[in-house]
Amino acid sequence: MATTSVKNGTDFGVYVGGTKVAYATSASISMSMSTREATNKDSAGWSESLEGLMEWSVDGEGLLALDASYGYVDLKTVLTARANVTIRFSSETSGEEYHEGTAYLVDLSSDSATEESMTYSFSFTGTGPLNLKQLT
């Protein structure tokens, strides 16, 4: 039986301030929660934890083209400006849900292997909540 609700990763992209990062080859979104220590003398030798801070990040890779509509050069500008930006992880399909939040670009690197296409990778770390919205 075919599962029609399974998403095609090609449809999803990373958008910075509403503009899609060009020539992307992969993108990922990660959410996590740390815990805080709650072990005490009544824990019977077992470690106990309570909920803690939540965090999220968006990472991606792409082909490096200096003339891209929004790519490595633009991301370098975001990094050096030390500015927070709105990040959207979305398929941009009407009616579909997407993730959006404010983040800082914390890592940008490029790779130039012999006789291979140049690539770059980037990492955003969220500041504040990651919201789930529906595209209208």
Contact map, one row per residue, 1 for C-alpha under 8 A:
1110000000000000000000000000000000000000000000000000000000000000000000000000000000000000000000000000000000000000000000000000000000000000
1111000000000000000000000000000000000000000000000000000000000000000000000000000000000000000000000000000000000000000000000000000000000000
1111110000000000000000000000000000000000000000000000000000000000000000000000000000000000000000000000000000000000000000000000000000000000
0111110000000000000000000000000000000000000000000000000000000000000000000000000000000000000000000000000000000000000000000000000000000000
0011111000000000000000000000000000000000000000000000000000000000000000000000000000000000000000000000000000000000000000000000000000000000
0011111100000000000000000000000000000000000000000000000000000000000000000000000000000000000000000000000000000000000000000000000000000000
0000111110100000000000000000000000000000000000000000000000000000000000000000000000000000000000000000000000000000000000000000000000000000
0000011111110000000000000000000000000000000000000000000000000000000000000000000000000000000000000000000000000000000000000000000000000000
0000001111110000000000000000000000000000000000000000000000000000000000000000000000000000000000000000000000000000000000000000000000000000
0000000111111000000000000000000000000000000000000000000000000000000000000000000000000000000000000000000000000000000000000000000000000000
0000001111111000000000000000000000000000000000000000000000000000000000000000000000000000011000000000000000000000000000000000000000000000
0000000111111100000000000010000000000000000000000000000000000000000000000000000000000000111100000000000000000000000000000000000000000000
0000000001111110000110010010000000000000000000000000000000000000000000000000000000000000111000000000000000000000000000000000000000000000
0000000000011111000110000010000000000000000000000000000000010000000000000000000000000011110000000000000000000000000000000000000000000000
0000000000001111111110000000000000000000000000000000000000000000000000000000000000000011110000000000000000000000000000000000000000000000
0000000000000111111110000000000000000000000000000000000000000000000000000000000000001111000000000000000000000000000000000000000000000000
0000000000000011111000000000000000000000000000000000000000000000000000000000000000001111000000000000000000000000000000000000000000000000
0000000000000011111100000000000000000000000000000000000000000000000000000000000000000111000000000000000000000000000000000000000000000000
0000000000000011111110000000000000000000000000000000000000000000000001000000000000000000000000000000000000000000000000000000000000000000
0000000000001111011111000000000000000000000000000000000000000000000001000000000000000000000000000000000000000000000000000000000000000000
0000000000001111001111110000000000000000000000000000000000000000000001100000000000000000000000000000000000000000000000000000000000000000
0000000000000000000111110000000000000000000000000000000000000100000111100000000000000000000000000000000000000000000000000000000000000000
0000000000000000000011111000000000000000000000000000000000000111100100100000000000000000000000000000000000000000000000000000000000000000
0000000000001000000011111110000000000000000000000000000000011110000000000000000000000000000000000000000000000000000000000000000000000000
0000000000000000000000111110000000000000000000000000000000011110000000000000000000000000000000000000000000000000000000000000000000000000
0000000000000000000000011111000000000000000000000000000000011100000000000000000000000000000000000000000000000000000000000000000000000000
0000000000011100000000011111100000000000000000000000000001111000000000000000000000000000000000000000000000000000000000000000000000000000
0000000000000000000000000111110000000000000000000000000001110000000000000000000000000000000000000000000000000000000000000000000000000000
0000000000000000000000000011111000000000000000000000000111100000000000000000000000000000100000000000000000000000000000000000000000000000
0000000000000000000000000001111100000000000000000000000111000000000000000000000000000000000000000000000000000000000000000000000000000000
0000000000000000000000000000111110000000000000000000011110000000000000000000000000000000000000000000000000000000000000000000000000000000
0000000000000000000000000000011111000000000000000000011100000000000000000000000000000000000000000000000000000000000000000000000000000000
0000000000000000000000000000001111100000000000000011111000000000000000000000000000000000000000000000000000000000000000000000000000000000
0000000000000000000000000000000111110000000000000011110000000000000000000000000000000000000000000000000000000000000000000000000000000000
0000000000000000000000000000000011111000000000001111100000000000000000000000000000000000000000000000000000000000000000000000000000000000
0000000000000000000000000000000001111100000000001111000000000000000000000000000000000000000000000000000000000000000000000000000000000000
0000000000000000000000000000000000111110000000011100000000000000000000000000000000000000000000000000000000000000000000000000000000000000
0000000000000000000000000000000000011111000000111100000000000000000000000000000000000000000000000000000000000000000000000000000000000000
0000000000000000000000000000000000001111111001111000000000000000000000000000000000000000000000000000000000000000000000000000000000000000
0000000000000000000000000000000000000111111000010000000000000000000000000000000000000000000000000000000000000000000000000000000000000000
0000000000000000000000000000000000000011111110000000000000000000000000000000000000000000000000000000000000000000000000000000000000000000
0000000000000000000000000000000000000011111100000000000000000000000000000000000000000000000000000000000000000000000000000000000000000000
0000000000000000000000000000000000000011111111110000000000000000000000000000000000000000000000000000000000000000000000000000000000000000
0000000000000000000000000000000000000000111111000000000000000000000000000000000000000000000000000000000000000000000000000000000000000000
0000000000000000000000000000000000000000101111100000000000000000000000000000000000000000000000000000000000000000000000000000000000000000
0000000000000000000000000000000000000010001111110000000000000000000000000000000000000000000000000000000000000000000000000000000000000000
0000000000000000000000000000000000000110001011111000000000000000000000000000000000000000000000000000000000000000000000000000000000000000
0000000000000000000000000000000000001111001001111100000000000000000000000000000000000000000000000000000000000000000000000000000000000000
0000000000000000000000000000000000111110000000111110000000000000000000000000000000000000000000000000000000000000000000000000000000000000
0000000000000000000000000000000000111100000000011111000000000000000000000000000000000000000000000000000000000000000000000000000000000000
0000000000000000000000000000000011110000000000001111100000000000000000000000000000000000000000000000000000000000000000000000000000000000
0000000000000000000000000000000011110000000000000111110000000000000000000000000000000000000000000000000000000000000000000000000000000000
0000000000000000000000000000000011100000000000000011111000000000000000000000000000000000000000000000000000000000000000000000000000000000
0000000000000000000000000000001111000000000000000001111100000000000000000000000000000000000000000000000000000000000000000000000000000000
0000000000000000000000000000001110000000000000000000111110000000000000000000000000000000000000000000000000000000000000000000111110000000
0000000000000000000000000000111100000000000000000000011111000000000000000000000000000000000000000000000000000000000000000000110001000000
0000000000000000000000000000111000000000000000000000001111100000000000000000000000000000000000000000001000000000000000000011110000000000
0000000000000000000000000011110000000000000000000000000111110000000000000000000000000000100000000000000000000000000000000011110000000000
0000000000000000000000000011100000000000000000000000000011111000000000000000000000000000000000000000000000000000000000001111000000000000
0000000000000100000000011111000000000000000000000000000001111100000000000000000000000000000000000000000000000000000000001110000000000000
0000000000000000000000011110000000000000000000000000000000111110000000000000000000000000000000000000000000000000000000111100000000000000
0000000000000000000001111100000000000000000000000000000000011111000000000000000000000000000000000000000000000000000000111000000000000000
0000000000000000000000111000000000000000000000000000000000001111100000000000000000000000000000000000000000000000000011110000000000000000
0000000000000000000000100000000000000000000000000000000000000111110000110000000000000000000000000000000000000100000011110000000000000000
0000000000000000000000100000000000000000000000000000000000000011111100110000000000000000000000000000000000000000000000000000000000000000
0000000000000000000000000000000000000000000000000000000000000001111100111000000000000000000000000000000000000000000000000000000000000000
0000000000000000000000000000000000000000000000000000000000000000111110000000000000000000000000000000000000000000000000000000000000000000
0000000000000000000001100000000000000000000000000000000000000000111111110000000000000000000000000000000000000000000000000000000000000000
0000000000000000000001000000000000000000000000000000000000000000001111100000000000000000000000000000000000000000000000000000000000000000
0000000000000000001111000000000000000000000000000000000000000000000111111110000000000000000000000000000000000000000000000000000000000000
0000000000000000000011100000000000000000000000000000000000000001110111111110000000000000000000000000000000000000000000000000000000000000
0000000000000000000000000000000000000000000000000000000000000001110101111111000000000000000000000000000000000000000000010000000000000000
0000000000000000000000000000000000000000000000000000000000000000010001111111100000000000000000000000000000000000000000000000000000000000
0000000000000000000000000000000000000000000000000000000000000000000001111111110000000000000000000000000000000000000000000000000000000000
0000000000000000000000000000000000000000000000000000000000000000000001111111111000000000000000000000000010010000000000000000000000000000
0000000000000000000000000000000000000000000000000000000000000000000000011111111100000000000000000000000000010000000000000000000000000000
0000000000000000000000000000000000000000000000000000000000000000000000001111111110000000000000000000000000000000000000000000000000000000
0000000000000000000000000000000000000000000000000000000000000000000000000111111111110000000000000000000010000000000000000000000000000000
0000000000000000000000000000000000000000000000000000000000000000000000000011111111100000000000000000000111110000000000000000000000000000
0000000000000000000000000000000000000000000000000000000000000000000000000001111111000000000000000000000000000000000000000000000000000000
0000000000000000000000000000000000000000000000000000000000000000000000000000111111100000000000000000000000000000000000000000000000000000
0000000000000000000000000000000000000000000000000000000000000000000000000000011111110000000000000000000110000000000000000000000000000000
0000000000000000000000000000000000000000000000000000000000000000000000000000011011111000000000000000000110000000000000000000000000000000
0000000000000000000000000000000000000000000000000000000000000000000000000000010001111100000000000000011110000000000000000000000000000000
0000000000000001100000000000000000000000000000000000000000000000000000000000000000111110000000000000011100000000000000000000000000000000
0000000000000001110000000000000000000000000000000000000000000000000000000000000000011111000000000001111000000000000000000000000000000000
0000000000000111110000000000000000000000000000000000000000000000000000000000000000001111100000000001111000000000000000000000000000000000
0000000000000111110000000000000000000000000000000000000000000000000000000000000000000111110000000111100000000000000000000000000000000000
0000000000011110000000000000100000000000000000000000000001000000000000000000000000000011111000000111000000000000000000000000000000000000
0000000000111110000000000000000000000000000000000000000000000000000000000000000000000001111110001110000000000000000000000000000000000000
0000000000111000000000000000000000000000000000000000000000000000000000000000000000000000111110010100000000000000000000000000000000000000
0000000000010000000000000000000000000000000000000000000000000000000000000000000000000000011111010100000000000000000000000000000000000010
0000000000000000000000000000000000000000000000000000000000000000000000000000000000000000011111110000000000000000000000000000000000000010
0000000000000000000000000000000000000000000000000000000000000000000000000000000000000000000111110000000000000000000000000000000000000111
0000000000000000000000000000000000000000000000000000000000000000000000000000000000000000000011111000000000000000000000000000000000000111
0000000000000000000000000000000000000000000000000000000000000000000000000000000000000000001111111100000000000000000000000000000000000110
0000000000000000000000000000000000000000000000000000000000000000000000000000000000000000010000111110000000000000000000000000000000011110
0000000000000000000000000000000000000000000000000000000000000000000000000000000000000001111100011111000000000000000000000000000000011110
0000000000000000000000000000000000000000000000000000000000000000000000000000000000000001110000001111100000000000000000000000000001111000
0000000000000000000000000000000000000000000000000000000000000000000000000000000000000111100000000111110000000000000000000000000001111000
0000000000000000000000000000000000000000000000000000000000000000000000000000000000000111000000000011111000000000000000000000011111100000
0000000000000000000000000000000000000000000000000000000000000000000000000000000000011110000000000001111100000000000000000000011111000000
0000000000000000000000000000000000000000000000000000000010000000000000000000000000011110000000000000111110000000000000000001111000000000
0000000000000000000000000000000000000000000000000000000000000000000000000000001001111000000000000000011111000000000000000001111000000000
0000000000000000000000000000000000000000000000000000000000000000000000000010011001110000000000000000001111110000000000000111100000000000
0000000000000000000000000000000000000000000000000000000000000000000000000000001000000000000000000000000111110000000000000111100000000000
0000000000000000000000000000000000000000000000000000000000000000000000000000001000000000000000000000000011111000000000001111000000000000
0000000000000000000000000000000000000000000000000000000000000000000000000011001000000000000000000000000011111100000000011110000000000000
0000000000000000000000000000000000000000000000000000000000000000000000000000000000000000000000000000000000111110000000011100000000000000
0000000000000000000000000000000000000000000000000000000000000001000000000000000000000000000000000000000000011111000001111000000000000000
0000000000000000000000000000000000000000000000000000000000000000000000000000000000000000000000000000000000001111100001110000000000000000
0000000000000000000000000000000000000000000000000000000000000000000000000000000000000000000000000000000000000111110111100000000000000000
0000000000000000000000000000000000000000000000000000000000000000000000000000000000000000000000000000000000000011111111000000000000000000
0000000000000000000000000000000000000000000000000000000000000000000000000000000000000000000000000000000000000001111100000000000000000000
0000000000000000000000000000000000000000000000000000000000000000000000000000000000000000000000000000000000000000111110000000000000000000
0000000000000000000000000000000000000000000000000000000000000000000000000000000000000000000000000000000000000001111111000000000000000000
0000000000000000000000000000000000000000000000000000000000000011000000000000000000000000000000000000000000000001101111100000000000000000
0000000000000000000000000000000000000000000000000000000000000011000000000000000000000000000000000000000000000111100111110000000000000000
0000000000000000000000000000000000000000000000000000000000001111000000000000000000000000000000000000000000000111000011111000000000000000
0000000000000000000000000000000000000000000000000000000000001111000000010000000000000000000000000000000000011110000001111100000000000000
0000000000000000000000000000000000000000000000000000000000111100000000000000000000000000000000000000000000111100000000111110000000000000
0000000000000000000000000000000000000000000000000000000000111000000000000000000000000000000000000000000011111000000000011111000000000000
0000000000000000000000000000000000000000000000000000000011110000000000000000000000000000000000000000000011110000000000001111100000000000
0000000000000000000000000000000000000000000000000000000011100000000000000000000000000000000000000000001111100000000000000111110000000000
0000000000000000000000000000000000000000000000000000001111000000000000000000000000000000000000000000001111000000000000000011111000000000
0000000000000000000000000000000000000000000000000000001111000000000000000000000000000000000000000000111100000000000000000001111111000000
0000000000000000000000000000000000000000000000000000001000000000000000000000000000000000000000000000111100000000000000000000111110000000
0000000000000000000000000000000000000000000000000000001000000000000000000000000000000000000000000000110000000000000000000000011111000000
0000000000000000000000000000000000000000000000000000001000000000000000000000000000000000000000000000110000000000000000000000011111100000
0000000000000000000000000000000000000000000000000000000100000000000000000000000000000000000000000011110000000000000000000000010111110000
0000000000000000000000000000000000000000000000000000000000000000000000000000000000000000000000000011100000000000000000000000000011111000
0000000000000000000000000000000000000000000000000000000000000000000000000000000000000000000000001111000000000000000000000000000001111100
0000000000000000000000000000000000000000000000000000000000000000000000000000000000000000000000001111000000000000000000000000000000111110
0000000000000000000000000000000000000000000000000000000000000000000000000000000000000000000001111100000000000000000000000000000000011111
0000000000000000000000000000000000000000000000000000000000000000000000000000000000000000000111111100000000000000000000000000000000001111
0000000000000000000000000000000000000000000000000000000000000000000000000000000000000000000001100000000000000000000000000000000000000111
